Amino acid sequence: MTPWAETDFRVVIGSTGIAYDPNKEEINRTKHGYSLESAVHLLQRLVFPVPSPLFMTTEPFEENGEVRHNHMTLDDGHVLFFVTTMRPGETVRVISLRRASDTEKELYLANAKALGYIP
């Protein structure tokens, strides 16, 4: 028995895979200007022991019949917002990636400041 629910967002070193729908890749790139492959890079930063920006994850919510999580982090000076769901085999499935809205960006920056990530 694991200490987490099957739908909890998690990254397990040595076990977690990251996937996305290749058919949605071009749709996301056209709609939001970001490749879903970029989210793979952002998630990989969670497992490397190097200084990195704040990575925020929401409580789980249900949408389209699956449990999802929203995430925000900083990349190349931009606050990015993306959505994932957990799939079998410790696989994080990336659903969407885009720049954070102004409201989301303000929330991220306020938390990053409060936690000492930025002065």
KOLGU-4560 file (N, C-alpha, C; in nm, 3 decimals, padded with zeros to 5 digits):
<recs>
<n_xx: 00.085 n_yy: -00.118 n_zz: 00.000 ca_xx: 00.000 ca_yy: 00.000 ca_zz: 00.000 c_xx: 00.089 c_yy: 00.125 c_zz: 00.000 mol: A seq: 1 type: MET>
<n_xx: 00.060 n_yy: 00.219 n_zz: -00.087 ca_xx: 00.139 ca_yy: 00.342 ca_zz: -00.096 c_xx: 00.081 c_yy: 00.449 c_zz: -00.005 mol: A seq: 2 type: THR>
<n_xx: 00.163 n_yy: 00.546 n_zz: 00.036 ca_xx: 00.115 ca_yy: 00.653 ca_zz: 00.124 c_xx: 00.040 c_yy: 00.763 c_zz: 00.049 mol: A seq: 3 type: PRO>
<n_xx: 00.014 n_yy: 00.744 n_zz: -00.078 ca_xx: -00.055 ca_yy: 00.846 ca_zz: -00.156 c_xx: -00.171 c_yy: 00.782 c_zz: -00.233 mol: A seq: 4 type: TRP>
<n_xx: -00.263 n_yy: 00.867 n_zz: -00.271 ca_xx: -00.376 ca_yy: 00.821 ca_zz: -00.352 c_xx: -00.331 c_yy: 00.808 c_zz: -00.497 mol: A seq: 5 type: ALA>
<n_xx: -00.395 n_yy: 00.721 n_zz: -00.570 ca_xx: -00.359 ca_yy: 00.698 ca_zz: -00.710 c_xx: -00.363 c_yy: 00.827 c_zz: -00.792 mol: A seq: 6 type: GLU>
<n_xx: -00.451 n_yy: 00.921 n_zz: -00.755 ca_xx: -00.468 ca_yy: 01.044 ca_zz: -00.832 c_xx: -00.382 c_yy: 01.160 c_zz: -00.781 mol: A seq: 7 type: THR>
<n_xx: -00.308 n_yy: 01.143 n_zz: -00.669 ca_xx: -00.222 ca_yy: 01.250 ca_zz: -00.619 c_xx: -00.113 c_yy: 01.280 c_zz: -00.720 mol: A seq: 8 type: ASP>
<n_xx: -00.079 n_yy: 01.409 n_zz: -00.735 ca_xx: 00.035 ca_yy: 01.444 ca_zz: -00.819 c_xx: 00.161 c_yy: 01.403 c_zz: -00.747 mol: A seq: 9 type: PHE>
<n_xx: 00.251 n_yy: 01.335 n_zz: -00.817 ca_xx: 00.376 ca_yy: 01.293 ca_zz: -00.756 c_xx: 00.482 c_yy: 01.271 c_zz: -00.863 mol: A seq: 10 type: ARG>
<n_xx: 00.606 n_yy: 01.287 n_zz: -00.823 ca_xx: 00.720 ca_yy: 01.258 ca_zz: -00.907 c_xx: 00.809 c_yy: 01.164 c_zz: -00.826 mol: A seq: 11 type: VAL>
<n_xx: 00.823 n_yy: 01.041 n_zz: -00.872 ca_xx: 00.900 ca_yy: 00.941 ca_zz: -00.802 c_xx: 01.030 c_yy: 00.918 c_zz: -00.879 mol: A seq: 12 type: VAL>
<n_xx: 01.142 n_yy: 00.952 n_zz: -00.818 ca_xx: 01.271 ca_yy: 00.939 ca_zz: -00.885 c_xx: 01.293 c_yy: 00.794 c_zz: -00.927 mol: A seq: 13 type: ILE>
<n_xx: 01.324 n_yy: 00.776 n_zz: -01.053 ca_xx: 01.349 ca_yy: 00.642 ca_zz: -01.106 c_xx: 01.225 c_yy: 00.570 c_zz: -01.155 mol: A seq: 14 type: GLY>
<n_xx: 01.107 n_yy: 00.626 n_zz: -01.129 ca_xx: 00.984 ca_yy: 00.557 ca_zz: -01.169 c_xx: 00.891 c_yy: 00.640 c_zz: -01.256 mol: A seq: 15 type: SER>
<n_xx: 00.892 n_yy: 00.771 n_zz: -01.237 ca_xx: 00.794 ca_yy: 00.854 ca_zz: -01.305 c_xx: 00.829 c_yy: 00.874 c_zz: -01.452 mol: A seq: 16 type: THR>
<n_xx: 00.728 n_yy: 00.857 n_zz: -01.536 ca_xx: 00.739 ca_yy: 00.891 ca_zz: -01.677 c_xx: 00.656 c_yy: 01.014 c_zz: -01.703 mol: A seq: 17 type: GLY>
<n_xx: 00.682 n_yy: 01.083 n_zz: -01.813 ca_xx: 00.606 ca_yy: 01.202 ca_zz: -01.849 c_xx: 00.558 c_yy: 01.184 c_zz: -01.992 mol: A seq: 18 type: ILE>
<n_xx: 00.430 n_yy: 01.206 n_zz: -02.014 ca_xx: 00.371 ca_yy: 01.183 ca_zz: -02.146 c_xx: 00.276 c_yy: 01.296 c_zz: -02.181 mol: A seq: 19 type: ALA>
<n_xx: 00.247 n_yy: 01.307 n_zz: -02.309 ca_xx: 00.145 ca_yy: 01.399 ca_zz: -02.358 c_xx: 00.091 c_yy: 01.344 c_zz: -02.489 mol: A seq: 20 type: TYR>
<n_xx: -00.024 n_yy: 01.393 n_zz: -02.529 ca_xx: -00.088 ca_yy: 01.348 ca_zz: -02.652 c_xx: -00.019 c_yy: 01.417 c_zz: -02.770 mol: A seq: 21 type: ASP>
<n_xx: 00.053 n_yy: 01.344 n_zz: -02.854 ca_xx: 00.123 ca_yy: 01.408 ca_zz: -02.966 c_xx: 00.027 c_yy: 01.478 c_zz: -03.062 mol: A seq: 22 type: PRO>
<n_xx: -00.099 n_yy: 01.433 n_zz: -03.067 ca_xx: -00.197 ca_yy: 01.499 ca_zz: -03.154 c_xx: -00.236 c_yy: 01.636 c_zz: -03.099 mol: A seq: 23 type: ASN>
<n_xx: -00.222 n_yy: 01.656 n_zz: -02.967 ca_xx: -00.256 ca_yy: 01.783 ca_zz: -02.906 c_xx: -00.137 c_yy: 01.880 c_zz: -02.907 mol: A seq: 24 type: LYS>
<n_xx: -00.018 n_yy: 01.829 n_zz: -02.938 ca_xx: 00.104 ca_yy: 01.910 ca_zz: -02.939 c_xx: 00.089 c_yy: 02.035 c_zz: -03.026 mol: A seq: 25 type: GLU>
<n_xx: 00.050 n_yy: 02.017 n_zz: -03.149 ca_xx: 00.039 ca_yy: 02.131 ca_zz: -03.241 c_xx: -00.075 c_yy: 02.223 c_zz: -03.200 mol: A seq: 26 type: GLU>
<n_xx: -00.185 n_yy: 02.168 n_zz: -03.148 ca_xx: -00.297 ca_yy: 02.250 ca_zz: -03.103 c_xx: -00.252 c_yy: 02.341 c_zz: -02.989 mol: A seq: 27 type: ILE>
<n_xx: -00.180 n_yy: 02.285 n_zz: -02.892 ca_xx: -00.133 ca_yy: 02.365 ca_zz: -02.778 c_xx: -00.032 c_yy: 02.470 c_zz: -02.824 mol: A seq: 28 type: ASN>
<n_xx: 00.057 n_yy: 02.432 n_zz: -02.915 ca_xx: 00.158 ca_yy: 02.525 ca_zz: -02.967 c_xx: 00.091 c_yy: 02.643 c_zz: -03.040 mol: A seq: 29 type: ARG>
<n_xx: -00.010 n_yy: 02.613 n_zz: -03.119 ca_xx: -00.081 ca_yy: 02.717 ca_zz: -03.192 c_xx: -00.163 c_yy: 02.805 c_zz: -03.099 mol: A seq: 30 type: THR>
<n_xx: -00.236 n_yy: 02.743 n_zz: -03.006 ca_xx: -00.326 ca_yy: 02.816 ca_zz: -02.917 c_xx: -00.251 c_yy: 02.897 c_zz: -02.812 mol: A seq: 31 type: LYS>
<n_xx: -00.145 n_yy: 02.839 n_zz: -02.751 ca_xx: -00.078 ca_yy: 02.903 ca_zz: -02.638 c_xx: 00.067 c_yy: 02.943 c_zz: -02.664 mol: A seq: 32 type: HIS>
<n_xx: 00.123 n_yy: 02.900 n_zz: -02.778 ca_xx: 00.261 ca_yy: 02.937 ca_zz: -02.809 c_xx: 00.366 c_yy: 02.855 c_zz: -02.737 mol: A seq: 33 type: GLY>
<n_xx: 00.326 n_yy: 02.742 n_zz: -02.676 ca_xx: 00.419 ca_yy: 02.656 ca_zz: -02.604 c_xx: 00.401 c_yy: 02.512 c_zz: -02.646 mol: A seq: 34 type: TYR>
<n_xx: 00.512 n_yy: 02.443 n_zz: -02.659 ca_xx: 00.511 ca_yy: 02.300 ca_zz: -02.686 c_xx: 00.484 c_yy: 02.225 c_zz: -02.557 mol: A seq: 35 type: SER>
<n_xx: 00.406 n_yy: 02.118 n_zz: -02.564 ca_xx: 00.384 ca_yy: 02.034 ca_zz: -02.447 c_xx: 00.516 c_yy: 01.969 c_zz: -02.404 mol: A seq: 36 type: LEU>
<n_xx: 00.608 n_yy: 01.954 n_zz: -02.495 ca_xx: 00.741 ca_yy: 01.901 ca_zz: -02.462 c_xx: 00.811 c_yy: 01.992 c_zz: -02.362 mol: A seq: 37 type: GLU>
<n_xx: 00.780 n_yy: 02.122 n_zz: -02.365 ca_xx: 00.839 ca_yy: 02.215 ca_zz: -02.267 c_xx: 00.798 c_yy: 02.179 c_zz: -02.125 mol: A seq: 38 type: SER>
<n_xx: 00.678 n_yy: 02.128 n_zz: -02.107 ca_xx: 00.632 ca_yy: 02.088 ca_zz: -01.974 c_xx: 00.715 c_yy: 01.971 c_zz: -01.923 mol: A seq: 39 type: ALA>
<n_xx: 00.762 n_yy: 01.886 n_zz: -02.012 ca_xx: 00.849 ca_yy: 01.776 ca_zz: -01.971 c_xx: 00.974 c_yy: 01.834 c_zz: -01.905 mol: A seq: 40 type: VAL>
<n_xx: 01.033 n_yy: 01.936 n_zz: -01.965 ca_xx: 01.151 ca_yy: 02.003 ca_zz: -01.909 c_xx: 01.118 c_yy: 02.061 c_zz: -01.771 mol: A seq: 41 type: HIS>
<n_xx: 01.004 n_yy: 02.126 n_zz: -01.759 ca_xx: 00.966 ca_yy: 02.187 ca_zz: -01.631 c_xx: 00.948 c_yy: 02.082 c_zz: -01.522 mol: A seq: 42 type: LEU>
<n_xx: 00.887 n_yy: 01.970 n_zz: -01.556 ca_xx: 00.868 ca_yy: 01.863 ca_zz: -01.458 c_xx: 01.000 c_yy: 01.795 c_zz: -01.422 mol: A seq: 43 type: LEU>
<n_xx: 01.090 n_yy: 01.783 n_zz: -01.517 ca_xx: 01.219 ca_yy: 01.722 ca_zz: -01.488 c_xx: 01.300 c_yy: 01.804 c_zz: -01.389 mol: A seq: 44 type: GLN>
<n_xx: 01.279 n_yy: 01.934 n_zz: -01.386 ca_xx: 01.350 ca_yy: 02.019 ca_zz: -01.290 c_xx: 01.316 c_yy: 01.982 c_zz: -01.146 mol: A seq: 45 type: ARG>
<n_xx: 01.202 n_yy: 01.918 n_zz: -01.125 ca_xx: 01.163 ca_yy: 01.877 ca_zz: -00.990 c_xx: 01.257 c_yy: 01.772 c_zz: -00.931 mol: A seq: 46 type: LEU>
<n_xx: 01.320 n_yy: 01.692 n_zz: -01.016 ca_xx: 01.401 ca_yy: 01.581 ca_zz: -00.966 c_xx: 01.551 c_yy: 01.610 c_zz: -00.963 mol: A seq: 47 type: VAL>
<n_xx: 01.595 n_yy: 01.719 n_zz: -01.022 ca_xx: 01.738 ca_yy: 01.750 ca_zz: -01.022 c_xx: 01.771 c_yy: 01.840 c_zz: -00.903 mol: A seq: 48 type: PHE>
<n_xx: 01.876 n_yy: 01.807 n_zz: -00.828 ca_xx: 01.911 ca_yy: 01.884 ca_zz: -00.708 c_xx: 01.988 c_yy: 02.012 c_zz: -00.738 mol: A seq: 49 type: PRO>
<n_xx: 01.929 n_yy: 02.098 n_zz: -00.817 ca_xx: 01.990 ca_yy: 02.227 ca_zz: -00.848 c_xx: 01.890 c_yy: 02.336 c_zz: -00.811 mol: A seq: 50 type: VAL>
<n_xx: 01.939 n_yy: 02.455 n_zz: -00.779 ca_xx: 01.844 ca_yy: 02.563 ca_zz: -00.746 c_xx: 01.747 c_yy: 02.585 c_zz: -00.862 mol: A seq: 51 type: PRO>
<n_xx: 01.622 n_yy: 02.595 n_zz: -00.828 ca_xx: 01.521 ca_yy: 02.619 ca_zz: -00.930 c_xx: 01.412 c_yy: 02.708 c_zz: -00.872 mol: A seq: 52 type: SER>
<n_xx: 01.333 n_yy: 02.767 n_zz: -00.959 ca_xx: 01.226 ca_yy: 02.855 ca_zz: -00.911 c_xx: 01.115 c_yy: 02.778 c_zz: -00.840 mol: A seq: 53 type: PRO>
<n_xx: 01.032 n_yy: 02.852 n_zz: -00.770 ca_xx: 00.917 ca_yy: 02.793 ca_zz: -00.701 c_xx: 00.832 c_yy: 02.715 c_zz: -00.800 mol: A seq: 54 type: LEU>
<n_xx: 00.788 n_yy: 02.597 n_zz: -00.757 ca_xx: 00.698 ca_yy: 02.513 ca_zz: -00.836 c_xx: 00.573 c_yy: 02.494 c_zz: -00.752 mol: A seq: 55 type: PHE>
<n_xx: 00.460 n_yy: 02.549 n_zz: -00.797 ca_xx: 00.334 ca_yy: 02.543 ca_zz: -00.721 c_xx: 00.240 c_yy: 02.441 c_zz: -00.785 mol: A seq: 56 type: MET>
<n_xx: 00.171 n_yy: 02.364 n_zz: -00.700 ca_xx: 00.074 ca_yy: 02.264 ca_zz: -00.746 c_xx: -00.054 c_yy: 02.280 c_zz: -00.664 mol: A seq: 57 type: THR>
<n_xx: -00.168 n_yy: 02.276 n_zz: -00.731 ca_xx: -00.297 ca_yy: 02.288 ca_zz: -00.662 c_xx: -00.342 c_yy: 02.155 c_zz: -00.603 mol: A seq: 58 type: THR>
<n_xx: -00.444 n_yy: 02.164 n_zz: -00.523 ca_xx: -00.514 ca_yy: 02.044 ca_zz: -00.479 c_xx: -00.579 c_yy: 01.981 c_zz: -00.602 mol: A seq: 59 type: GLU>
<n_xx: -00.606 n_yy: 01.851 n_zz: -00.599 ca_xx: -00.667 ca_yy: 01.787 ca_zz: -00.715 c_xx: -00.810 c_yy: 01.836 c_zz: -00.739 mol: A seq: 60 type: PRO>
<n_xx: -00.849 n_yy: 01.833 n_zz: -00.865 ca_xx: -00.987 ca_yy: 01.865 ca_zz: -00.903 c_xx: -01.026 c_yy: 01.773 c_zz: -01.017 mol: A seq: 61 type: PHE>
<n_xx: -01.156 n_yy: 01.753 n_zz: -01.034 ca_xx: -01.201 ca_yy: 01.663 ca_zz: -01.140 c_xx: -01.251 c_yy: 01.743 c_zz: -01.259 mol: A seq: 62 type: GLU>
<n_xx: -01.208 n_yy: 01.703 n_zz: -01.377 ca_xx: -01.252 ca_yy: 01.764 ca_zz: -01.502 c_xx: -01.246 c_yy: 01.659 c_zz: -01.612 mol: A seq: 63 type: GLU>
<n_xx: -01.347 n_yy: 01.654 n_zz: -01.696 ca_xx: -01.354 ca_yy: 01.557 ca_zz: -01.805 c_xx: -01.335 c_yy: 01.413 c_zz: -01.756 mol: A seq: 64 type: ASN>
<n_xx: -01.388 n_yy: 01.384 n_zz: -01.638 ca_xx: -01.385 ca_yy: 01.248 ca_zz: -01.586 c_xx: -01.251 c_yy: 01.202 c_zz: -01.532 mol: A seq: 65 type: GLY>
<n_xx: -01.156 n_yy: 01.295 n_zz: -01.510 ca_xx: -01.027 ca_yy: 01.256 ca_zz: -01.453 c_xx: -00.982 c_yy: 01.358 c_zz: -01.350 mol: A seq: 66 type: GLU>
<n_xx: -00.898 n_yy: 01.316 n_zz: -01.259 ca_xx: -00.844 ca_yy: 01.404 ca_zz: -01.157 c_xx: -00.723 c_yy: 01.476 c_zz: -01.215 mol: A seq: 67 type: VAL>
<n_xx: -00.722 n_yy: 01.608 n_zz: -01.200 ca_xx: -00.615 ca_yy: 01.690 ca_zz: -01.257 c_xx: -00.552 c_yy: 01.780 c_zz: -01.151 mol: A seq: 68 type: ARG>
<n_xx: -00.436 n_yy: 01.836 n_zz: -01.186 ca_xx: -00.366 ca_yy: 01.933 ca_zz: -01.102 c_xx: -00.321 c_yy: 02.049 c_zz: -01.190 mol: A seq: 69 type: HIS>
<n_xx: -00.331 n_yy: 02.169 n_zz: -01.135 ca_xx: -00.274 ca_yy: 02.287 ca_zz: -01.200 c_xx: -00.138 c_yy: 02.313 c_zz: -01.138 mol: A seq: 70 type: ASN>
<n_xx: -00.045 n_yy: 02.362 n_zz: -01.218 ca_xx: 00.090 ca_yy: 02.392 ca_zz: -01.171 c_xx: 00.133 c_yy: 02.528 c_zz: -01.226 mol: A seq: 71 type: HIS>
<n_xx: 00.220 n_yy: 02.595 n_zz: -01.151 ca_xx: 00.284 ca_yy: 02.716 ca_zz: -01.201 c_xx: 00.430 c_yy: 02.714 c_zz: -01.163 mol: A seq: 72 type: MET>
<n_xx: 00.514 n_yy: 02.764 n_zz: -01.252 ca_xx: 00.656 ca_yy: 02.780 ca_zz: -01.226 c_xx: 00.708 c_yy: 02.891 c_zz: -01.316 mol: A seq: 73 type: THR>
<n_xx: 00.831 n_yy: 02.927 n_zz: -01.293 ca_xx: 00.895 ca_yy: 03.033 ca_zz: -01.370 c_xx: 00.991 c_yy: 02.970 c_zz: -01.468 mol: A seq: 74 type: LEU>
<n_xx: 00.989 n_yy: 03.014 n_zz: -01.593 ca_xx: 01.082 ca_yy: 02.965 ca_zz: -01.693 c_xx: 01.117 c_yy: 03.077 c_zz: -01.789 mol: A seq: 75 type: ASP>
<n_xx: 01.245 n_yy: 03.104 n_zz: -01.801 ca_xx: 01.295 ca_yy: 03.206 ca_zz: -01.893 c_xx: 01.226 c_yy: 03.341 c_zz: -01.870 mol: A seq: 76 type: ASP>
<n_xx: 01.202 n_yy: 03.375 n_zz: -01.743 ca_xx: 01.142 ca_yy: 03.502 ca_zz: -01.708 c_xx: 00.991 c_yy: 03.509 c_zz: -01.718 mol: A seq: 77 type: GLY>
<n_xx: 00.927 n_yy: 03.399 n_zz: -01.754 ca_xx: 00.781 ca_yy: 03.396 ca_zz: -01.768 c_xx: 00.721 c_yy: 03.300 c_zz: -01.668 mol: A seq: 78 type: HIS>
<n_xx: 00.609 n_yy: 03.339 n_zz: -01.607 ca_xx: 00.534 ca_yy: 03.247 ca_zz: -01.521 c_xx: 00.448 c_yy: 03.162 c_zz: -01.614 mol: A seq: 79 type: VAL>
<n_xx: 00.466 n_yy: 03.031 n_zz: -01.603 ca_xx: 00.392 ca_yy: 02.938 ca_zz: -01.688 c_xx: 00.293 c_yy: 02.860 c_zz: -01.604 mol: A seq: 80 type: LEU>
<n_xx: 00.179 n_yy: 02.828 n_zz: -01.665 ca_xx: 00.069 ca_yy: 02.755 ca_zz: -01.602 c_xx: 00.048 c_yy: 02.629 c_zz: -01.684 mol: A seq: 81 type: PHE>
<n_xx: 00.042 n_yy: 02.513 n_zz: -01.616 ca_xx: 00.011 ca_yy: 02.393 ca_zz: -01.691 c_xx: -00.072 c_yy: 02.297 c_zz: -01.610 mol: A seq: 82 type: PHE>
<n_xx: -00.133 n_yy: 02.204 n_zz: -01.680 ca_xx: -00.228 ca_yy: 02.109 ca_zz: -01.622 c_xx: -00.177 c_yy: 01.968 c_zz: -01.648 mol: A seq: 83 type: VAL>
<n_xx: -00.185 n_yy: 01.883 n_zz: -01.543 ca_xx: -00.144 ca_yy: 01.743 ca_zz: -01.557 c_xx: -00.250 c_yy: 01.652 c_zz: -01.495 mol: A seq: 84 type: THR>
<n_xx: -00.240 n_yy: 01.524 n_zz: -01.528 ca_xx: -00.316 ca_yy: 01.419 ca_zz: -01.462 c_xx: -00.222 c_yy: 01.301 c_zz: -01.447 mol: A seq: 85 type: THR>
<n_xx: -00.246 n_yy: 01.219 n_zz: -01.347 ca_xx: -00.164 ca_yy: 01.100 ca_zz: -01.328 c_xx: -00.225 c_yy: 00.984 c_zz: -01.405 mol: A seq: 86 type: MET>
<n_xx: -00.140 n_yy: 00.905 n_zz: -01.467 ca_xx: -00.181 ca_yy: 00.786 ca_zz: -01.540 c_xx: -00.111 c_yy: 00.665 c_zz: -01.479 mol: A seq: 87 type: ARG>
<n_xx: -00.157 n_yy: 00.545 n_zz: -01.513 ca_xx: -00.093 ca_yy: 00.425 ca_zz: -01.458 c_xx: 00.057 c_yy: 00.422 c_zz: -01.489 mol: A seq: 88 type: PRO>
<n_xx: 00.130 n_yy: 00.348 n_zz: -01.407 ca_xx: 00.273 ca_yy: 00.333 ca_zz: -01.429 c_xx: 00.353 c_yy: 00.456 c_zz: -01.390 mol: A seq: 89 type: GLY>
<n_xx: 00.303 n_yy: 00.532 n_zz: -01.291 ca_xx: 00.373 ca_yy: 00.653 ca_zz: -01.245 c_xx: 00.400 c_yy: 00.749 c_zz: -01.360 mol: A seq: 90 type: GLU>
<n_xx: 00.301 n_yy: 00.768 n_zz: -01.446 ca_xx: 00.315 ca_yy: 00.857 ca_zz: -01.561 c_xx: 00.237 c_yy: 00.985 c_zz: -01.538 mol: A seq: 91 type: THR>
<n_xx: 00.306 n_yy: 01.098 n_zz: -01.549 ca_xx: 00.244 ca_yy: 01.229 ca_zz: -01.543 c_xx: 00.204 c_yy: 01.265 c_zz: -01.686 mol: A seq: 92 type: VAL>
<n_xx: 00.075 n_yy: 01.285 n_zz: -01.710 ca_xx: 00.026 ca_yy: 01.320 ca_zz: -01.843 c_xx: 00.005 c_yy: 01.471 c_zz: -01.848 mol: A seq: 93 type: ARG>
<n_xx: 00.075 n_yy: 01.540 n_zz: -01.938 ca_xx: 00.062 ca_yy: 01.684 ca_zz: -01.955 c_xx: -00.056 c_yy: 01.711 c_zz: -02.046 mol: A seq: 94 type: VAL>
<n_xx: -00.147 n_yy: 01.797 n_zz: -02.001 ca_xx: -00.268 ca_yy: 01.826 ca_zz: -02.078 c_xx: -00.257 c_yy: 01.959 c_zz: -02.150 mol: A seq: 95 type: ILE>
<n_xx: -00.202 n_yy: 02.060 n_zz: -02.083 ca_xx: -00.195 ca_yy: 02.194 ca_zz: -02.141 c_xx: -00.080 c_yy: 02.270 c_zz: -02.077 mol: A seq: 96 type: SER>
<n_xx: -00.021 n_yy: 02.363 n_zz: -02.153 ca_xx: 00.085 ca_yy: 02.452 ca_zz: -02.104 c_xx: 00.067 c_yy: 02.586 c_zz: -02.171 mol: A seq: 97 type: LEU>
<n_xx: 00.070 n_yy: 02.694 n_zz: -02.088 ca_xx: 00.053 ca_yy: 02.829 ca_zz: -02.142 c_xx: 00.115 c_yy: 02.929 c_zz: -02.045 mol: A seq: 98 type: ARG>
<n_xx: 00.128 n_yy: 03.053 n_zz: -02.089 ca_xx: 00.168 ca_yy: 03.159 ca_zz: -01.996 c_xx: 00.055 c_yy: 03.182 c_zz: -01.897 mol: A seq: 99 type: ARG>
<n_xx: 00.093 n_yy: 03.211 n_zz: -01.775 ca_xx: -00.006 ca_yy: 03.238 ca_zz: -01.671 c_xx: -00.080 c_yy: 03.367 c_zz: -01.703 mol: A seq: 100 type: ALA>
<n_xx: -00.207 n_yy: 03.372 n_zz: -01.665 ca_xx: -00.284 ca_yy: 03.495 ca_zz: -01.679 c_xx: -00.227 c_yy: 03.597 c_zz: -01.580 mol: A seq: 101 type: SER>
<n_xx: -00.267 n_yy: 03.722 n_zz: -01.591 ca_xx: -00.219 ca_yy: 03.825 ca_zz: -01.499 c_xx: -00.251 c_yy: 03.789 c_zz: -01.354 mol: A seq: 102 type: ASP>
<n_xx: -00.372 n_yy: 03.739 n_zz: -01.330 ca_xx: -00.413 ca_yy: 03.701 ca_zz: -01.194 c_xx: -00.328 c_yy: 03.585 c_zz: -01.142 mol: A seq: 103 type: THR>
<n_xx: -00.307 n_yy: 03.484 n_zz: -01.227 ca_xx: -00.224 ca_yy: 03.369 ca_zz: -01.189 c_xx: -00.080 c_yy: 03.413 c_zz: -01.162 mol: A seq: 104 type: GLU>
<n_xx: -00.030 n_yy: 03.501 n_zz: -01.246 ca_xx: 00.107 ca_yy: 03.551 ca_zz: -01.231 c_xx: 00.122 c_yy: 03.625 c_zz: -01.097 mol: A seq: 105 type: LYS>
<n_xx: 00.026 n_yy: 03.708 n_zz: -01.064 ca_xx: 00.029 ca_yy: 03.780 ca_zz: -00.936 c_xx: 00.031 c_yy: 03.683 c_zz: -00.818 mol: A seq: 106 type: GLU>
<n_xx: -00.050 n_yy: 03.578 n_zz: -00.824 ca_xx: -00.054 ca_yy: 03.477 ca_zz: -00.719 c_xx: 00.082 c_yy: 03.408 c_zz: -00.707 mol: A seq: 107 type: LEU>
<n_xx: 00.138 n_yy: 03.369 n_zz: -00.819 ca_xx: 00.268 ca_yy: 03.301 ca_zz: -00.818 c_xx: 00.376 c_yy: 03.392 c_zz: -00.758 mol: A seq: 108 type: TYR>
<n_xx: 00.383 n_yy: 03.516 n_zz: -00.806 ca_xx: 00.487 ca_yy: 03.608 ca_zz: -00.758 c_xx: 00.471 c_yy: 03.640 c_zz: -00.610 mol: A seq: 109 type: LEU>
<n_xx: 00.347 n_yy: 03.654 n_zz: -00.563 ca_xx: 00.323 ca_yy: 03.680 ca_zz: -00.421 c_xx: 00.372 c_yy: 03.562 c_zz: -00.336 mol: A seq: 110 type: ALA>
<n_xx: 00.345 n_yy: 03.440 n_zz: -00.380 ca_xx: 00.391 ca_yy: 03.322 ca_zz: -00.307 c_xx: 00.543 c_yy: 03.309 c_zz: -00.314 mol: A seq: 111 type: ASN>
<n_xx: 00.601 n_yy: 03.334 n_zz: -00.430 ca_xx: 00.746 ca_yy: 03.325 ca_zz: -00.445 c_xx: 00.816 c_yy: 03.426 c_zz: -00.354 mol: A seq: 112 type: ALA>
<n_xx: 00.758 n_yy: 03.545 n_zz: -00.344 ca_xx: 00.816 ca_yy: 03.647 ca_zz: -00.256 c_xx: 00.801 c_yy: 03.607 c_zz: -00.110 mol: A seq: 113 type: LYS>
<n_xx: 00.682 n_yy: 03.562 n_zz: -00.072 ca_xx: 00.656 ca_yy: 03.524 ca_zz: 00.067 c_xx: 00.745 c_yy: 03.408 c_zz: 00.111 mol: A seq: 114 type: ALA>
<n_xx: 00.781 n_yy: 03.321 n_zz: 00.020 ca_xx: 00.862 ca_yy: 03.204 ca_zz: 00.052 c_xx: 01.011 c_yy: 03.228 c_zz: 00.032 mol: A seq: 115 type: LEU>
<n_xx: 01.048 n_yy: 03.352 n_zz: -00.009 ca_xx: 01.188 ca_yy: 03.386 ca_zz: -00.023 c_xx: 01.255 c_yy: 03.346 c_zz: -00.152 mol: A seq: 116 type: GLY>
<n_xx: 01.178 n_yy: 03.310 n_zz: -00.253 ca_xx: 01.235 ca_yy: 03.275 ca_zz: -00.383 c_xx: 01.281 c_yy: 03.399 c_zz: -00.460 mol: A seq: 117 type: TYR>
<n_xx: 01.211 n_yy: 03.510 n_zz: -00.434 ca_xx: 01.250 ca_yy: 03.638 ca_zz: -00.494 c_xx: 01.251 c_yy: 03.744 c_zz: -00.385 mol: A seq: 118 type: ILE>
<n_xx: 01.339 n_yy: 03.846 n_zz: -00.399 ca_xx: 01.346 ca_yy: 03.952 ca_zz: -00.296 c_xx: 01.224 c_yy: 04.041 c_zz: -00.294 mol: A seq: 119 type: PRO>
</recs>
